[in-house]
């Protein structure tokens, strides 16, 4: 009986250690602009390439949280991406999406929304223990082109450009340019 106990513990430890850890590879190019729901996202942040990255992949038996997430709900498209290597995340919301066309990222949630923050679209980064939030600059570039819209297959693709300003220091700005996404809800 003791033998089976130790075998079970050994198998449990092996399964825990079988989680895959991948290395971050500096991006060389933006992902292709596709319309297939490939869960891709890329942009240039102040001219430097930026793509999402999940440092630790979960055990194959456990479904990991997606690094690129998107959902269309009542004509509001939400996109959330993270880069665990650079400790950055981008949350974007577009209201009134009803097909291919040009839109703007939402700055604030409606007053009656039950959200953790009043800001609908954010860029966040942490460096040296200091985490900063950047909100949409309302007087700056803010354009989203939905280039593919398929509610049957739940695929949404597009390009974007937007400027964020630091929440507590509006003169500090971050520009996302040449942005593209291809998500499946």
C-alpha positions in Angstrom: 0.0 0.0 0.0 2.8 2.4 0.8 4.4 1.6 -2.5 1.2 2.9 -4.3 1.2 6.0 -2.2 4.7 6.9 -3.3 4.0 6.1 -6.9 0.9 8.4 -6.8 3.0 11.2 -5.3 5.7 10.7 -7.9 3.2 10.8 -10.8 1.6 13.9 -9.3 5.0 15.6 -9.1 5.8 14.6 -12.7 2.5 16.1 -14.0 3.2 19.3 -12.1 6.7 19.5 -13.5 5.5 18.8 -17.0 4.2 22.4 -17.4 5.9 24.0 -20.3 7.9 27.2 -19.9 8.7 29.1 -23.1 11.3 31.8 -23.7 10.4 35.2 -24.9 11.6 36.0 -28.4 11.9 39.6 -29.4 9.3 40.2 -32.3 10.8 40.8 -35.7 7.6 41.9 -37.4 3.9 42.6 -36.8 1.6 39.6 -37.4 0.1 39.3 -40.8 -3.2 41.1 -41.3 -5.5 38.1 -41.5 -9.3 37.6 -41.4 -9.4 34.0 -40.0 -9.8 34.5 -36.2 -6.2 33.5 -35.5 -6.1 35.3 -32.2 -3.3 37.6 -33.4 -2.5 41.1 -32.2 0.4 43.4 -32.8 1.2 47.1 -32.8 4.1 49.5 -32.5 4.4 51.3 -29.2 6.2 54.6 -29.7 7.8 53.0 -32.8 8.9 49.7 -31.2 7.2 46.4 -32.1 4.9 44.9 -29.5 3.1 41.6 -29.5 1.4 39.7 -26.7 3.3 37.0 -24.9 2.4 34.4 -22.3 5.5 33.4 -20.4 4.2 30.3 -18.7 2.0 27.8 -20.5 -0.2 25.7 -18.3 -0.3 22.0 -18.1 -2.0 20.6 -21.2 -4.8 19.3 -19.0 -5.6 22.8 -17.8 -6.9 25.4 -20.3 -4.7 28.6 -20.0 -6.0 32.1 -19.9 -5.7 33.5 -23.5 -3.0 36.0 -24.2 -5.3 37.6 -26.9 -9.0 37.8 -25.9 -11.9 39.4 -27.8 -15.6 39.4 -27.4 -18.5 41.2 -29.2 -21.4 41.8 -26.9 -24.4 44.1 -27.7 -22.4 46.0 -30.4 -19.4 46.5 -28.0 -16.2 44.9 -29.1 -13.7 44.2 -26.2 -10.1 43.3 -26.9 -7.6 42.4 -24.1 -4.0 41.4 -24.6 -1.0 41.0 -22.3 2.8 40.6 -22.5 4.0 38.8 -19.4 7.6 39.4 -20.3 7.4 43.2 -20.5 4.6 43.4 -17.9 2.3 45.3 -20.2 -1.4 45.0 -21.1 -3.8 46.6 -23.4 -7.5 46.7 -23.0 -9.5 48.2 -25.8 -13.3 48.8 -26.2 -15.2 49.9 -29.3 -18.9 50.8 -28.9 -21.5 50.7 -31.6 -19.8 48.1 -33.8 -22.3 46.9 -36.4 -20.1 46.0 -39.4 -17.0 46.9 -41.4 -16.2 50.6 -40.9 -14.2 53.2 -39.0 -14.8 53.6 -35.2 -13.1 55.1 -32.1 -11.9 53.5 -28.9 -14.2 54.2 -25.9 -12.6 56.4 -23.3 -15.0 55.8 -20.4 -17.6 53.2 -19.5 -21.2 54.4 -19.4 -22.1 55.8 -16.0 -24.3 52.9 -15.1 -21.7 50.2 -16.0 -20.5 47.9 -13.2 -16.7 48.0 -13.9 -13.6 48.2 -11.7 -12.4 51.4 -13.4 -14.2 54.2 -15.2 -11.8 53.9 -18.1 -12.9 51.6 -21.0 -9.6 51.5 -22.9 -6.3 51.4 -21.1 -2.6 50.7 -21.7 -0.8 49.5 -18.5 2.8 48.8 -17.8 4.9 48.0 -14.8 8.6 48.8 -14.4 10.7 48.6 -11.3 7.7 48.0 -9.1 5.8 51.0 -10.4 2.6 50.3 -12.4 1.2 53.0 -14.5 -2.1 53.4 -16.4 -2.5 55.3 -19.6 -6.0 56.4 -20.8 -7.2 57.4 -24.2 -6.1 60.9 -25.1 -9.3 62.5 -26.3 -7.6 65.2 -28.4 -5.1 62.8 -30.1 -5.3 60.1 -32.8 -8.0 57.5 -32.1 -9.1 55.4 -35.0 -10.1 51.8 -35.5 -10.9 50.3 -38.9 -12.9 47.1 -38.7 -11.9 45.3 -41.9 -13.6 42.0 -41.3 -16.8 41.5 -39.4 -18.5 38.0 -39.3 -21.0 37.5 -36.5 -21.8 33.9 -37.7 -18.2 32.7 -37.3 -17.5 35.3 -34.6 -14.4 36.7 -36.3 -13.4 40.3 -36.0 -10.3 41.9 -37.6 -9.0 45.3 -38.1 -6.3 48.0 -37.8 -5.9 50.8 -35.4 -3.9 53.9 -34.2 -4.4 55.5 -30.8 -2.6 57.7 -28.4 -2.8 57.2 -24.6 -1.8 59.6 -21.9 -0.6 58.8 -18.4 -3.6 59.0 -16.0 -1.8 61.1 -13.4 0.6 62.9 -15.8 -1.3 63.7 -19.0 1.8 65.2 -20.8 3.4 61.7 -20.8 2.0 59.9 -23.9 2.2 56.5 -25.5 1.3 56.1 -29.2 0.2 52.8 -30.6 0.5 52.8 -34.4 0.3 50.2 -37.2 -1.9 48.1 -34.9 -3.8 45.1 -36.1 -5.9 42.3 -34.7 -7.6 39.2 -35.8 -9.8 37.7 -33.1 -12.4 35.0 -32.6 -15.0 35.5 -30.0 
